[in-house]
Every structure is written in C-alpha cells, then in structure tokens.
Amino acid sequence: MEAIRQTVKVKNHTINIILPEDFNADLVDVIILPSQNNEYSIPQWQINEVRERTLEFFKNPSIALDFDDVMKDLENDL
C-alpha cells in the first residue's frame, strides 16, 4: 500500500490534489483533517540518532536486521 500525505490550501471550500505520475490506483480513500501544524520539526536528538545509525550501517551492513525476522521476534514476545 502506498500513502501520500499532502497539506493543501482550501479555496472556496475546494481542494485540488495532484498525484505523482507513478501512483497507480483506480480507487482511493480520502481522509480530510484540518491541519494542526503546517511545519513538523524533527527533534535534533532524533536527527543525530538516525545519522549515527546510518553511518554505522555503512561501516558494517551486516548489522542490519531483517524486517520479517524482527516482526516474528516481536510476535513471539507478545
């Protein structure tokens, strides 16, 4: 499943959503919520953590975990 999130301007109770060229669906669900915050800021500590983990991965790609294995481990712990 592919999801697209956009913040769009409402004009005269109307919105216009332009989908990417590679979005291929004949039927979509649309959920409209008022925007609470036009700017989302990622905390600096989280940016630093992602950068550090990315550098560690590039140094040693074998440390990466397989998604399916992680999901199985989580299910087994529940």
C-alpha positions in Angstrom: 0.0 0.0 0.0 1.2 3.4 -0.9 0.2 6.5 1.1 0.6 10.1 0.2 0.4 12.9 2.7 -0.1 16.5 1.5 -1.0 19.7 3.1 -3.2 21.7 0.6 -4.8 25.1 0.6 -8.6 25.2 0.7 -10.1 27.8 -1.6 -13.8 28.3 -1.8 -14.4 25.0 0.1 -12.5 23.2 -2.7 -9.2 21.3 -2.7 -7.1 20.1 -5.6 -4.8 17.1 -5.2 -2.3 16.2 -7.9 -1.0 12.6 -7.7 2.5 11.6 -8.7 2.9 10.1 -12.1 3.9 6.7 -10.7 0.8 6.5 -8.4 -1.3 3.8 -10.0 -4.7 3.3 -8.4 -8.2 3.5 -9.9 -9.9 4.0 -6.5 -8.6 5.8 -3.5 -9.8 6.7 0.0 -9.6 10.3 1.0 -9.5 11.4 4.6 -9.6 15.2 5.3 -8.4 16.6 8.6 -7.7 20.2 9.5 -4.0 20.8 9.6 -2.9 21.3 13.1 0.7 22.2 12.4 1.9 23.3 8.9 5.5 22.7 10.0 6.6 19.5 11.5 10.0 19.7 13.1 12.1 16.6 13.9 13.9 16.9 17.2 17.7 17.3 16.8 18.4 14.3 19.0 16.4 12.1 16.6 18.3 13.5 13.5 21.6 12.8 15.3 20.5 9.3 16.1 19.5 8.5 12.6 22.7 9.9 11.2 24.7 7.8 13.7 22.9 4.6 12.9 23.2 5.3 9.1 27.0 5.7 9.5 27.3 2.5 11.5 25.3 0.7 8.8 27.5 1.9 6.0 30.6 0.8 8.0 29.0 -2.7 8.6 25.9 -3.5 6.6 25.7 -6.9 8.2 24.3 -5.3 11.4 21.0 -4.6 9.6 18.1 -6.6 10.8 15.6 -8.4 8.5 12.1 -6.9 8.9 10.3 -10.2 8.8 12.7 -11.7 11.5 12.1 -8.7 13.7 8.3 -9.0 13.3 8.4 -12.7 14.2 10.5 -11.9 17.3 8.0 -9.3 18.4 5.1 -11.6 17.8 6.8 -14.3 19.8 7.4 -12.0 22.7 3.7 -11.0 22.9 
